Amino acid sequence: MKPKMIWANLAVSDLERTQKFYTELGFKPNNPHSSNELVSFFFGENDFVIHFFLKNILETNVKNVEFGDAQKNNEIIFTLYAESKNQTDEWAEEIGKAGGTLISRPESFGTNYYGFVFADPDGHKFNVFHM
C-alpha cells in the first residue's frame, strides 16, 4: 500500500464547542470540509488533517464500528512537538484558557524530554513535548 494521504477522524458530541476550542488554539480550519456533520483542522507544518465528526454520523459512515467514551478510554494519542520549554508552558496555559483539561502539568521526564498531556473538551488526548 502506498496511500497519497492519511488523516484522522474523531467522534465529538458538540461541533460548535470543538470549533471554538481548536480555533482558540490557533489551528487552521479546513473549511471546505466543515459542515453540519463535522469540523476539520490542519495540524503541523505538513497540514495533517483531523476531522471531528458528530459521533452518530461517524458511526453511521464507518459501519459496524462503535466509538467509546474518549473521557474514559483512548485508542490513539497524538503528539504535538513544541520548539522550547517556554512554548510548552505557553501551550499549557492556552489549552486551559480554551477549555481543555490538563491531564498532567508540564514537567521533565526521561532524558531531555519536557512536556504534558491534555484532553480536548470531548476527552481526546494529546501529548505535548519538547526534546
LINRATA-V181812 format. One record per helix or strand of 3 or more residues. SS is the DSSP state (2 for helix, 1 for strand). FROM is the first residue (numbers start at 1). LEN is the number of residues. If there is no record, write none. Layout:
BEGIN
SS&FROM&LEN / SS&FROM&LEN
END
This chain:
BEGIN
1&7&6 / 2&15&10 / 2&31&3 / 1&38&6 / 1&48&7 / 2&55&8 / 1&78&4 / 2&85&14 / 1&101&9 / 1&113&7 / 1&125&6
END
